[in-house]
Amino acid sequence: MNKVLMNWIDEMEALTQPDQIVWIDGSREQIEEITRQAVEETHELERLNPEKLPNCYLHRSALNDVARVEEKTFICTKRKEDAGPTNNWMDPAACYEKLGKLFQGSMRGRTMYVIPYSMGIVGSPFAKIGMELTDSRYVVLNMDIMTRIGKPVLDALGDSADFVRGLHSKAELSNEDRYICHFPEDNTIWSINSGYGGNVLLGKKCFALRIASHLGRQEGWMAEHMLILGIEDPKGEVKYIAAAFPSACGKTNLAMLIPPALYREKGYKVWCVGDDIAWLRVGPDGRLWAINPEAGFFGVAPGTNEKTNPNALGTVQRDTIFTNVALNLDDNTVWWEGLDNEPPKNALNWKGESWDPASGEPGAHPNSRFTARAIHCPCISREFENPMGVPISAIIFGGRRAKTAPLVYQSRNWQNGVFVGSIMASETTAAATGAVGVVRRDPMAMLPFCGYNMGDYFSHWLEMETKITNPPKIFNVNWFRLDEERRFIWPGYGDNLRVLLWILERCEGKADAVETPIGFLPRPEDINIEGLPDVSLDTMRELLKVDSQLWREEVNSVRSFYEQFEGRIPSVLLRELDTLESAINR
C-alpha cells in the first residue's frame, strides 16, 4: 500500500536485476528456511555443535573483506563543507552515477531480500524505520539478530515516506570497487562489494549513527556512540549512565560490568541497556532519556573470556553467528585468541585452513565477531524493551592516556562538558600501530561515525542545553594510567564500579570534589579502595594527578586539532580552551 516504498523498490530492482524478490516477514519459519539455504545450499554458514552451542553458526568472510573500510566510506552532501574535514566526501550526483554503474545487474542470478527493520522498539517515539535491500542471506540473518524486522515494521510504517533507504549488494566483493556511501539529505545508504557486517548491516553504524546523527540535528535529539548501563544500589534504586569510548578502551566490558565481590555482597547490581549506540531525547521531565536502538550485539571476539567479560561470553552460547573465528574440529565449537589458554589441537583457522597454534599465526582474525541477541545477555536490563527508554544521570567520556588524564574528573557545566568531549583522545600502543603514545583525537568517540561536519556536531551538543532543563552531569574517565614501568595503575574491569559510584554521588550532590584547572576531581580518599591490595592512597594521588606541563602540551594539541575545522568550531569551545590554558599557566 506504500507507493513511495514500492516505487523505490521497483527502481532498485530495475537497477540490480535480481532473479526474484523475497520480502522478509520476520517469521521464524522464514528465518529457519533462509538459514537452511545458507548452510546446505550456498555454504555461507556452518552449523556448530547443537548441544554446546545451540542454533549457532560460523561464517567466513572473503579474505579481502574483514573490517570496516573507512577510506571507502563517504558522506555525500551537496556542499563539501557540510560533510566536514574528517569525513570522506563525494558529490551526491557523482556518487549515484559512479555506484549506479557498479550496481547495474549486480543481483543477476541472485535473490533480492527486502528487509523492513526498526531501530528501536516498533512504535516507540524514539524508533526510526529502515528498509534494506540485499542479495546476502548473511545480512538477512544478522539483521534479524541486530534489529526488529518484518511485518510489524511495515504496519508501523503504513503509507509514510519516512524511512531510510538502504541498498546493498555483494556484487563481486571487489576491494577496489568497495564503497559505503551515505546520503543524509536523501535518507539513503548504498553499500557495494562487501559482505563484512560493519559495511553491510546498514542499520548499525550507517543508519544508527551516520544518518541518525544528521536526523537528530534536524529534529532536536542525539544519536551517539555510547553504551548505556544501569547501576542498582542495595535499596533497589537504579541510576543510568551513558558513556562514549573510542575503540580498545573497554566499552563493551564496562557495558556488561560485574561488580567486585565487595559490592555484590552489599547488593549492588549492574544492568546493560546497550553496548554501543544510544539515541537520546529530552523527556517531559526535562531530563535526557536514552534507548539502545539495536536488538543485538556485534562484538569483537578476541579477548572476550570469563575474566574480561563473562556476561558477553554467556550471551553468545546460543542463537549466535560467529564470523572469522577458529573452528575446533574435535567438538565443532569455536575458539579465538584470549578465550582461554588451551587453543584446539585439531582446528581450522578463520580462513578455513588447517591451523597449528604453534605456527605463530592467529586462529581467529583480530577483528573476528559475534552477532548475538541482547535478550540472552545475563545482565540485560529489564528496561531494555521499554519504548520510552531510561533517564540518564551522567554522561561519561573516556580515552586511553598514559599520563595526561586523571582517573576521573567532572566538567564544570554542560558547556564545559561539551568541550571535554570535543577533546577526547587516546594514545596508540605498540601492539596496535607500531608506535607508542601517538595521540589520536576522537571527539565523543564519533569521529568515524558523524554524518556531518564535526564542528556543527559540537554546535548541536551546545544547542541541546537549551532543551534540557535537567541535564545530566558530564565526566571524563581514564582507566589506563601507567607507572614508570608502563604498567597499569588502576585494576579496571569490575573495579571501575568504584569510580562510577563516585560519579553518581556527585550527580546527587552527595560527594565532595576538589576544583582544578581541568574540572572537579575526587580527593584520593573519596574513591573506595577497600579490598584493593595494590592500590593505596598514594596510588590514588598518582591516579588523580594533574600535570600542568602535560596539559600545556594538550592545549597546543587541541588548538591544532580545532584548526582543521576552518571556523566551524563554536566560539564557546574556543573560549573554553583559552580558559583552560589560563588556568594551567597560573
Disulfide bonds with the S-S distance in Angstrom:
none
